[in-house]
Each structure stands twice: as C-alpha cells, then as structure tokens.
C-alpha cells in the first residue's frame, strides 16, 4: 500500500506536467551557446578585423558584410531552434511523455512573441543604420521572452532570462561592447545554463 506522501507527490507531478513544458533539453542550451560563440567570432572578424580595435564604435557596415551577418544570424537561429526541438522531443520520448502539449504551445507562444517583436525591431534598427543597438536589442527582447515563458516551463529559465536582460541593458548604454556582451549572454550563459539543466534534469 502506497503512502499518502507518495500519492500526493504523484498527483503534484501529473498536475505539473499538464501545466508546464518539462521537456527542455539542457544539451540544446549548451549547443546553442556554442553556435553563438562561433557566430560572435565570425562577426568580430567581419566587422573589426583588421582595421579597427575591438570596442570602437560601429559607425557603418559594408553591404556585403551586413548580408553575411544577416545570413549567419538566420542560420544560428535555425540551428538553435532545430537543435532544441530535436533534443527536447527525444527527451520526451525517452521519458515516455507527450511532447507537443497545450503547455508546450503556451511556452512557445510566450517565448516567441517578444522574440519575433525583437527581430522586427532589430530589422528596423538595421534599416536605419543603428547597428550598435542591434546586439543589446536582441539580448533584451530574448531575455523578456524567457521571463515570459518561465511561467510555462521549469522556473530555472527565469535566471537565464535575467542573465540576458541585464547584459542587454548594459550594452544599450555601452554599445562599444555590444558584441562582447552578446557573446557572453547568448554564448557563455547558455553553456552554463545548459550544463546546469543537464546535470539537474537530463541525467
């Protein structure tokens, strides 16, 4: 005969699965960070090397370089989203859980409304030639998306949200270091967060 505490724990677990998307993969976070660091390295090479030292104000970007940056940004986004989708789906299958649930749909909607709005805003900044503000804008909108989505998944994700939002605001006041802070937020913090989540939930 099961103890009342065991029954309560099972009921709590069932309720949590029905209201929260719990299939996020920590390994996907690690790989997203790796993609971001590689992209930041290429962006630095294309923008700064060899003419200007790192930290100088970005006053203009050649059209050819801008096209490469846009293509790379789209590629990194597709890789990160595709990896997260594949690994999270595999995690749910390994744990015999349904992957695409109402909680999952709420999570995706809560995350991507700020992210899509941020992408449109960054496009407007690019068209207006305000390149130095693109990095802080991506961090800020992504951070807001994570904070918004944290209501529908593991609460730990809110810390990653603050980890994106704070460097983003700092970069908005010090745009000279936007690329460095972008690499820190999207790169290193994703790797740290993904590692912690993998150790906590995926093993």
BELVEN-V879473 format. One record per residue. N is the residue number from 1. RES is the residue in one letter. SS is DSSP state (2 for helix, 1 for strand, 0 for the rest). Layout:
N,RES,SS / N,RES,SS
This chain:
1,X,0 / 2,X,0 / 3,X,0 / 4,X,2 / 5,X,2 / 6,X,2 / 7,X,2 / 8,X,2 / 9,X,2 / 10,X,2 / 11,X,2 / 12,X,2 / 13,X,2 / 14,X,2 / 15,X,2 / 16,X,2 / 17,X,2 / 18,X,2 / 19,X,2 / 20,X,0 / 21,X,1 / 22,X,0 / 23,X,0 / 24,X,0 / 25,X,0 / 26,X,2 / 27,X,2 / 28,X,2 / 29,X,2 / 30,X,2 / 31,X,2 / 32,X,2 / 33,X,2 / 34,X,2 / 35,X,2 / 36,X,2 / 37,X,2 / 38,X,2 / 39,X,2 / 40,X,2 / 41,X,2 / 42,X,2 / 43,X,2 / 44,X,2 / 45,X,2 / 46,X,2 / 47,X,2 / 48,X,0 / 49,X,0 / 50,X,0 / 51,X,0 / 52,X,0 / 53,X,0 / 54,X,0 / 55,X,0 / 56,X,0 / 57,X,0 / 58,X,0 / 59,X,0 / 60,X,0 / 61,X,0 / 62,X,0 / 63,X,2 / 64,X,2 / 65,X,2 / 66,X,2 / 67,X,2 / 68,X,2 / 69,X,2 / 70,X,2 / 71,X,2 / 72,X,2 / 73,X,2 / 74,X,2 / 75,X,2 / 76,X,2 / 77,X,2 / 78,X,2 / 79,X,2 / 80,X,2 / 81,X,2 / 82,X,2 / 83,X,2 / 84,X,2 / 85,X,2 / 86,X,2 / 87,X,2 / 88,X,2 / 89,X,2 / 90,X,2 / 91,X,2 / 92,X,2 / 93,X,2 / 94,X,2 / 95,X,0 / 96,X,0 / 97,X,0 / 98,X,0 / 99,X,0 / 100,X,0 / 101,X,0 / 102,X,2 / 103,X,2 / 104,X,2 / 105,X,2 / 106,X,2 / 107,X,2 / 108,X,2 / 109,X,2 / 110,X,2 / 111,X,2 / 112,X,2 / 113,X,2 / 114,X,2 / 115,X,2 / 116,X,2 / 117,X,2 / 118,X,2 / 119,X,2 / 120,X,2 / 121,X,2 / 122,X,2 / 123,X,2 / 124,X,2 / 125,X,2 / 126,X,2 / 127,X,2 / 128,X,0 / 129,X,0 / 130,X,0 / 131,X,2 / 132,X,2 / 133,X,2 / 134,X,2 / 135,X,2 / 136,X,2 / 137,X,2 / 138,X,2 / 139,X,2 / 140,X,2 / 141,X,2 / 142,X,2 / 143,X,2 / 144,X,2 / 145,X,2 / 146,X,2 / 147,X,2 / 148,X,2 / 149,X,2 / 150,X,2 / 151,X,2 / 152,X,2 / 153,X,1 / 154,X,0 / 155,X,0 / 156,X,0 / 157,X,2 / 158,X,2 / 159,X,2 / 160,X,2 / 161,X,2 / 162,X,2 / 163,X,2 / 164,X,2 / 165,X,2 / 166,X,2 / 167,X,2 / 168,X,2 / 169,X,2 / 170,X,2 / 171,X,2 / 172,X,2 / 173,X,2 / 174,X,0 / 175,X,2 / 176,X,2 / 177,X,2 / 178,X,2 / 179,X,2 / 180,X,2 / 181,X,2 / 182,X,2 / 183,X,2 / 184,X,2 / 185,X,2 / 186,X,2 / 187,X,2 / 188,X,2 / 189,X,2 / 190,X,2 / 191,X,2 / 192,X,2 / 193,X,2 / 194,X,2 / 195,X,2 / 196,X,2 / 197,X,2 / 198,X,2 / 199,X,2 / 200,X,2 / 201,X,2 / 202,X,2 / 203,X,0
